[in-house]
Amino acid sequence: MKNTLWYTVLCSLGNTGLGLILAVLVDDILPKKISVFFRSVYFFPSLVGLTFVAIIWQAFFQTDAGVINYYLGLLGIHKIGWLSNQAFSKVSVLILDMWKNAGMSMLLILAGLQNVDKGLLEAAEIDGANAFQRFRKVIVPMASPQIFFVLIMNVTGALRIYESIYVLTGGGPGDSSRSLVMLIAEKGFTSFDYGGASALSMMLLLLIAFVTVIQFIGSKWWVHYE
């Protein structure tokens, strides 16, 4: 449960935050002629099957022969046991999840940014608002419904995280990266403890419902539909 909540907080915030940054980048900062190219580049990982992606990243995360540790070594950083060290096993899953899903978040948030009145941004700039103030006071409120939808989607997805953990770490080392859904699958299809798996599934359902209700209640203070 603790691992699942860890994934829920960091994966959902990471995917939503990175998706928002990428959406602003391709919508307002990059030249229009190349923004379409970068939209495709950022979104492409979402089209690839998660199992295939996890197998590739498993090779990247290898301690001795992995690409990531190779380049870290060029920077003078000692090799990191991404998949064998309990301190880094969840971090490796987080990196994979953000690389895989941030593009979808970007695309959905970008749809909201298309509706932002450019006249409001120009007026704010004339009034002396800097780039960060325009982002916080104009862009985020105008796109808040789409950001809220993406946050809901990412939170529920993180609560159900399974494939990337199964392929990357197998839930290990020990139980350091095992999620609640992975425990449900093991009890139901490996130990054949259908009663325990059903009880855990109901607990997961209640957890998803509780978190979703909290998000909808909290949205009254920051989501603007007009």
C-alpha positions as CSV (number, residue, x, y, z in Angstrom):
1,M,0.0,0.0,0.0
2,K,2.8,2.4,0.8
3,N,4.5,1.7,-2.5
4,T,1.1,2.3,-4.3
5,L,0.6,5.6,-2.6
6,W,4.2,6.6,-3.5
7,Y,3.5,5.8,-7.1
8,T,0.2,7.6,-7.0
9,V,1.7,10.9,-5.7
10,L,4.9,11.0,-7.7
11,C,3.7,9.5,-11.0
12,S,0.6,11.5,-11.2
13,L,2.2,14.8,-10.3
14,G,5.2,14.0,-12.5
15,N,3.2,13.1,-15.5
16,T,0.8,16.0,-15.1
17,G,3.5,18.6,-14.4
18,L,5.8,17.4,-17.2
19,G,2.8,17.2,-19.6
20,L,1.9,20.8,-18.8
21,I,5.5,22.0,-19.3
22,L,5.7,20.2,-22.7
23,A,2.3,21.5,-23.7
24,V,3.3,25.1,-23.0
25,L,6.6,24.5,-24.8
26,V,5.0,23.3,-28.1
27,D,2.1,25.7,-27.9
28,D,3.8,29.0,-27.2
29,I,7.6,28.8,-27.0
30,L,8.7,26.7,-30.0
31,P,8.3,28.1,-33.5
32,K,5.1,26.9,-35.2
33,K,7.0,25.2,-38.0
34,I,8.7,22.7,-35.7
35,S,6.1,22.5,-32.9
36,V,4.2,19.8,-34.9
37,F,7.4,17.7,-35.0
38,F,8.0,17.9,-31.3
39,R,4.3,17.1,-30.6
40,S,4.8,13.9,-32.4
41,V,8.1,13.1,-30.7
42,Y,6.7,13.7,-27.2
43,F,3.5,11.7,-28.0
44,F,5.1,8.7,-29.7
45,P,6.0,6.8,-26.5
46,S,2.3,6.6,-25.7
47,L,1.7,4.6,-28.8
48,V,4.2,1.8,-28.0
49,G,3.1,-1.1,-25.9
50,L,4.1,-0.8,-22.3
51,T,5.6,-4.3,-22.1
52,F,7.9,-3.7,-25.0
53,V,9.0,-0.3,-23.6
54,A,9.7,-1.9,-20.2
55,I,11.9,-4.5,-21.7
56,I,13.9,-1.8,-23.5
57,W,14.2,0.3,-20.3
58,Q,15.2,-2.8,-18.4
59,A,18.3,-3.0,-20.6
60,F,18.9,0.7,-20.1
61,F,18.8,0.3,-16.3
62,Q,21.3,-2.6,-16.2
63,T,24.0,-1.9,-13.6
64,D,27.1,-3.0,-15.6
65,A,26.0,-2.9,-19.3
66,G,23.2,-0.3,-19.1
67,V,23.3,2.9,-21.2
68,I,22.3,5.1,-18.3
69,N,25.1,4.0,-16.0
70,Y,27.5,4.3,-18.9
71,Y,26.8,8.0,-19.3
72,L,26.7,8.6,-15.6
73,G,30.2,7.1,-15.5
74,L,31.4,9.6,-18.0
75,L,30.2,12.3,-15.6
76,G,32.2,10.6,-12.8
77,I,29.2,9.2,-11.0
78,H,29.4,5.7,-9.6
79,K,27.2,2.9,-11.1
80,I,23.7,2.8,-9.7
81,G,21.8,-0.4,-9.1
82,W,18.6,0.9,-10.6
83,L,16.9,-2.5,-10.5
84,S,18.8,-4.2,-7.7
85,N,18.9,-1.5,-5.1
86,Q,15.8,-1.0,-2.9
87,A,16.4,2.8,-2.8
88,F,16.2,3.1,-6.6
89,S,13.8,0.4,-7.7
90,K,10.7,2.6,-7.4
91,V,12.6,5.5,-9.0
92,S,13.3,3.4,-12.1
93,V,9.6,2.6,-12.4
94,L,8.8,6.3,-12.0
95,I,11.2,7.3,-14.8
96,L,9.7,4.7,-17.1
97,D,6.1,5.8,-16.3
98,M,6.8,9.5,-16.9
99,W,8.6,8.8,-20.2
100,K,5.7,6.6,-21.3
101,N,2.7,8.7,-20.3
102,A,3.8,12.4,-20.2
103,G,3.2,12.7,-23.9
104,M,-0.5,11.8,-23.5
105,S,-0.8,14.3,-20.7
106,M,0.8,16.9,-23.0
107,L,-1.7,16.2,-25.8
108,L,-4.7,16.5,-23.6
109,I,-3.5,19.7,-21.9
110,L,-2.5,21.1,-25.3
111,A,-6.2,20.9,-26.3
112,G,-7.0,23.2,-23.4
113,L,-4.2,25.6,-24.3
114,Q,-5.6,26.0,-27.8
115,N,-8.7,27.7,-26.2
116,V,-6.6,30.2,-24.2
117,D,-7.4,33.7,-25.6
118,K,-4.1,35.1,-26.9
119,G,-5.5,38.6,-26.3
120,L,-5.5,37.9,-22.6
121,L,-1.8,37.0,-22.7
122,E,-1.0,40.1,-24.8
123,A,-3.0,42.3,-22.3
124,A,-1.2,40.7,-19.4
125,E,2.2,41.3,-21.1
126,I,1.3,45.0,-21.7
127,D,0.3,45.4,-18.1
128,G,3.8,44.2,-17.1
129,A,3.2,40.5,-16.2
130,N,6.3,38.4,-16.8
131,A,6.3,34.9,-18.4
132,F,5.8,33.1,-15.0
133,Q,3.0,35.4,-14.0
134,R,1.2,34.9,-17.4
135,F,1.6,31.2,-16.9
136,R,0.2,31.2,-13.4
137,K,-2.5,33.8,-13.7
138,V,-3.8,33.2,-17.3
139,I,-2.6,29.9,-18.8
140,V,-3.2,27.6,-15.8
141,P,-6.7,29.0,-14.9
142,M,-7.9,28.9,-18.5
143,A,-6.6,25.3,-19.0
144,S,-7.5,24.1,-15.5
145,P,-10.4,21.8,-16.7
146,Q,-8.1,19.9,-19.0
147,I,-5.4,19.8,-16.3
148,F,-7.9,18.4,-13.8
149,F,-9.0,15.7,-16.2
150,V,-5.4,14.7,-16.9
151,L,-4.7,14.6,-13.1
152,I,-7.7,12.4,-12.5
153,M,-6.5,10.1,-15.3
154,N,-3.0,9.9,-14.0
155,V,-4.0,9.3,-10.4
156,T,-6.3,6.4,-11.3
157,G,-3.6,5.0,-13.6
158,A,-0.9,5.2,-10.9
159,L,-3.2,3.4,-8.4
160,R,-3.5,0.6,-11.0
161,I,0.2,0.4,-11.9
162,Y,1.4,-3.1,-12.7
163,E,3.0,-4.0,-16.0
164,S,6.0,-1.7,-15.7
165,I,6.8,-3.1,-12.2
166,Y,6.3,-6.7,-13.3
167,V,8.7,-6.4,-16.2
168,L,11.3,-4.0,-14.7
169,T,11.8,-5.3,-11.2
170,G,9.3,-8.1,-10.6
171,G,8.3,-6.3,-7.4
172,G,11.8,-6.5,-6.0
173,P,14.3,-6.4,-4.7
174,G,12.3,-7.9,-1.8
175,D,9.0,-6.0,-1.8
176,S,10.5,-2.6,-2.4
177,S,8.7,-1.9,-5.6
178,R,5.7,-4.2,-5.4
179,S,2.3,-2.5,-5.9
180,L,-1.2,-3.4,-4.6
181,V,-2.3,-4.5,-8.1
182,M,0.7,-6.8,-8.3
183,L,-0.1,-8.3,-5.0
184,I,-3.7,-8.9,-6.1
185,A,-2.5,-10.6,-9.3
186,E,-0.1,-12.8,-7.3
187,K,-2.7,-13.9,-4.8
188,G,-5.3,-14.5,-7.4
189,F,-3.3,-16.2,-10.2
190,T,-0.2,-17.6,-8.4
191,S,-1.4,-18.5,-4.9
192,F,-5.0,-19.0,-6.0
193,D,-6.1,-17.2,-2.9
194,Y,-9.3,-15.8,-4.5
195,G,-10.8,-14.6,-1.3
196,G,-7.7,-12.5,-0.4
197,A,-7.5,-11.2,-4.0
198,S,-11.1,-10.2,-3.9
199,A,-10.7,-8.4,-0.6
200,L,-7.7,-6.5,-1.9
201,S,-9.6,-5.6,-5.1
202,M,-12.4,-4.1,-3.1
203,M,-9.9,-2.2,-1.0
204,L,-8.3,-0.8,-4.2
205,L,-11.8,0.1,-5.5
206,L,-12.6,2.0,-2.4
207,L,-9.2,3.7,-2.4
208,I,-9.7,4.9,-6.0
209,A,-13.2,6.1,-5.2
210,F,-12.0,8.0,-2.1
211,V,-9.1,9.7,-3.9
212,T,-11.3,10.7,-6.8
213,V,-13.9,12.2,-4.5
214,I,-11.2,14.2,-2.7
215,Q,-9.9,15.5,-6.1
216,F,-13.4,16.6,-7.1
217,I,-13.9,18.4,-3.8
218,G,-10.6,20.1,-4.1
219,S,-11.2,21.1,-7.7
220,K,-13.7,23.7,-6.5
221,W,-10.9,26.0,-5.4
222,W,-8.7,25.8,-8.5
223,V,-10.6,24.6,-11.6
224,H,-12.4,27.3,-13.6
225,Y,-15.0,26.3,-16.2
226,E,-15.8,29.8,-17.3
